[in-house]
Amino acid sequence: MRSLSPTPPRSRRLREGIPIPPALDRHIREICEHSGTEYLLQGN
């Protein structure tokens, strides 16, 4: 059953996070590795 009011986008992002495409995730990880920076993004 659907809710009468849609979930506001901000609430959904706070609850579920923001999806990152695998290619972008790999690119960010590589940048972090090369710069010696900790990778802080994490999946569910």
VODRENVO-163217 format. One line per 10 residues: number of its first residue (from 1); for each residue z, x, y of N, C-alpha, C. Coordinates in Angstrom, 1 decimal. Layout:
! residues N
NUM> Z:X:Y:Z:X:Y:Z:X:Y  ...
//
This chain:
! residues 44
1> 0.0:0.8:-1.2:0.0:0.0:0.0:0.0:0.9:1.2  -0.8:0.6:2.2:-0.9:1.3:3.4:0.1:0.9:4.4  0.6:1.9:5.2:1.5:1.6:6.3:0.8:0.9:7.4  1.5:0.0:8.1:0.9:-0.7:9.2:0.6:0.2:10.4  1.4:1.2:10.6:1.1:2.2:11.6:0.7:3.5:11.0  -0.4:4.1:11.5:-0.8:5.4:11.0:0.2:6.5:11.3  0.3:7.5:10.5:1.1:8.6:10.7:0.6:9.5:11.9  1.3:9.7:12.9:0.8:10.5:14.0:0.4:11.9:13.5  -0.7:12.4:14.0:-1.1:13.7:13.5:-0.1:14.8:13.6  0.7:14.9:14.7:1.7:15.9:14.9:2.7:15.8:13.8
11> 3.2:14.7:13.5:4.2:14.5:12.5:3.7:14.9:11.2  2.4:14.6:10.9:1.9:15.1:9.6:1.8:16.6:9.5  1.4:17.2:10.6:1.3:18.7:10.6:2.6:19.3:10.4  3.7:18.8:11.1:5.0:19.3:10.9:5.5:19.2:9.5  5.2:18.1:8.9:5.6:17.8:7.5:4.8:18.6:6.5  3.5:18.6:6.6:2.6:19.1:5.6:2.0:20.5:5.9  2.1:20.9:7.2:1.6:22.2:7.6:0.1:22.0:8.0  -0.5:23.1:8.4:-1.9:23.1:8.8:-2.7:23.9:7.7  -3.7:23.2:7.1:-4.5:23.9:6.1:-5.3:25.0:6.7  -5.4:26.1:6.0:-6.2:27.3:6.4:-7.2:27.5:5.2
21> -8.5:27.6:5.5:-9.5:27.8:4.5:-9.2:29.2:3.8  -9.5:29.3:2.5:-9.2:30.5:1.8:-9.8:31.8:2.4  -11.0:31.7:2.9:-11.7:32.8:3.5:-10.9:33.3:4.8  -10.5:32.4:5.6:-9.7:32.7:6.8:-8.4:33.3:6.4  -7.7:32.8:5.3:-6.5:33.3:4.8:-6.6:34.8:4.4  -7.7:35.1:3.6:-8.0:36.4:3.2:-8.2:37.4:4.4  -8.9:36.9:5.3:-9.2:37.7:6.5:-7.9:38.0:7.3  -7.1:37.0:7.5:-5.8:37.3:8.1:-4.9:38.2:7.4  -4.9:38.1:6.0:-4.1:39.0:5.2:-4.6:40.4:5.4  -5.9:40.6:5.4:-6.5:41.9:5.5:-6.2:42.5:6.9
31> -6.2:41.7:7.9:-5.8:42.2:9.3:-4.4:42.7:9.3  -3.5:41.9:8.6:-2.1:42.2:8.6:-1.9:43.5:7.8  -2.6:43.7:6.7:-2.5:44.9:5.9:-2.9:46.1:6.7  -4.1:46.0:7.3:-4.6:47.2:8.1:-3.8:47.5:9.3  -3.1:46.6:9.9:-2.3:46.8:11.0:-0.8:47.1:10.7  -0.5:47.0:9.4:0.9:47.2:9.0:1.9:46.1:9.4  1.3:44.9:9.6:2.1:43.8:10.1:2.4:42.9:8.9  3.6:42.3:8.9:3.9:41.4:7.8:3.1:40.1:7.9  2.7:39.6:6.7:2.0:38.3:6.7:3.0:37.2:6.5  3.1:36.3:7.5:4.1:35.3:7.6:3.7:33.9:7.2
41> 2.4:33.7:7.1:1.9:32.4:6.7:2.1:32.2:5.2  2.5:31.0:4.8:2.7:30.8:3.4:2.2:29.4:3.0  1.8:29.3:1.8:1.4:28.0:1.3:2.5:27.3:0.6  2.2:26.1:0.1:3.2:25.3:-0.6:3.3:25.7:-2.0
//
